[in-house]
Amino acid sequence: MSLYTYFLLCFVTFICVEGENNKSKLVKTSQGSVRGYKEPDTNVFVFYGIPYGTAPTGIFKFQAPLPPPAWLQPFEATNRNIICPQARTPSLNLENKKMQEDCLIANVYIPDTQEKNLPVVVYIHGGSFQVGYGDMTPPTKFVSQKNIIGVTFNYRLGVNGFLCLGTLGAPGNAGMKDQVELLRWVKRNIANFGGNPDDITIAGCNAGAISAELLILSKSTKNLFHKMIIAYGPNNGLIAMQTDPLETAKVFAKSLNFTNVDSVYALEDMYKETSMELLTKEIFNDKTNFANRFTPCVERDTKEDYVFLDDAPVNIIKRGKYRKIPILYGFDDTDGLLQKSDFDILHERMNTNFYEFLPVDLEFESKDEKRQVAIKIKEFYFGDKPISKDINVSSVIDYISDVLTTYTTSKTIRLHVEAGHDKIYLYKYTFKAKLPGVPFTNLLDATHCPQLTNVLEGEVKQNGNNINKEHESNKIISELWFNFIKTG
């Protein structure tokens, strides 16, 4: 071989290797190396489907997560299809997604930079604790534009994640314990991805926001994150916590034709032995108010390794015994759209039993007083007209928004301030945009959780000399979030 040929081969080899390096990154983690790839037409590398824990299966499926697997060869982080077992709904496209019980995976987004100690944002997906998956709203553009690290992840849902019997086999809050395990994984490994383990912000909307606020109240999350963004969903609302988890378990068991519901151990055995396919066949939602059935709960002491939540959130805040990290609260003009899929059921029950739709924490001396207050509130919002999807759906949205968001947000902030928390920030999102998904109306208003999508996916585009107002709104919200993430 001539010297010229040798150098030519070396040059070609160098170009090939260098080209491959520009398309992929290899990062060491506590389990082994992982290889991620650059997203097309971006400056962002993504590591999909990294196991951060192991979900117990079989008769152990309601217990806390186990440690993640380890490997010797580089893990190809390319599988973006794994999701946790859940019911299929028309509002969520699960095409090409693979449901499996061992579903605890993280997705890490990193910008193409040599910088280290970048701010980290962990996004907790929403879906009322019943549906969803980590990458529903990928943060590619936010990571690219703001030079931060983004993390999304799955956690167990519905009965699998939130059956709360208070027994060793089903102590409760498995889905929340998944989230704690994810945060521990991030704390251990994010520095190797270029992130700062001492500058982690958690953020979420709907169930993700509720989760975030519950995480600061749990004794199990000390030093795992440092700032928090609540884009709708304070923890004292109707949809946040199970008020009677044992009753929820009984009612759901009856829907599966199980009758021996008075024995908690018989219930536990039934749930352990029932297939995940049957447990997640459809969303269990026999709505009598705005509440969902399987959500986080206050746990009884079952002598498990740890309890995620040992008291009601309101009580913990009032005592002031929690980490008072900086919190940014945001809510929408029309957060009531969260319930739009249930309008058919809701408007009928609101007409007959409106008192059941009052804020859950209001206290009354008697049932009669509660009914009288309900009559006055109903008149304020709906006048003397019956509640109807055809007549006054906008008033229904206003009322639900006030009960689920405006009231709960203001109350939660007041409780924090009274407990000595002085790092609370608040914004209200009122940008008017078309609503493609509101039935029975031509409303123009903000949709549920739009600021989250705007931040993670939004970009500003020029249209001649004018900037499209919707994209300008995206820019404002994105900058607001980024400034908070940067400075707290």
Buried (B, 14 or more C-beta within 10 A) or exposed (E): EEEEEEEEEEEEEEEEEEEEEEEBBEBEBEBEBBBBBBBEEBBBBBBBBBBBBBBBEEEEBBBBBBEBEEEEEBBBBBEBBBBBBBBBBEEBEBEEBEBBBBBBBBBBBBBEEEEEEBBBBBBBBBBBBBBBBBBBBBBBBBBBBBBBBBBBBBBBBBBBBBBBBBBEBBBBBBBBBBBBBBBBBBBBBBBBBBBBBEBBBBBBBBBBBBBBBBBBBBBBBEEBBBBBBBBBBBBBBBBBBBEEBBEBBBBBBEEEEBEEBEEBEBBBBBBBEBEBEEBBEEBBBEBEBBBBBBBBBBBBEBEBEEBBBBBBBBEBBBEEEBBBBBBBBBBBBBBBBBBBBBBEBBBBBBEEEBBBBBBBEEEBEEEEEBBEBBEEBBEEBBEEEEBBBEBBBBBBBBBBBBBBBBBBBBBBBEBBEEBEBEEBBEBEBEBEBEBEEBEBBEBEBBBBBBBBBBBBBBEBEEEEEEEEEBBEBBBBBBEBBBEBBEEB
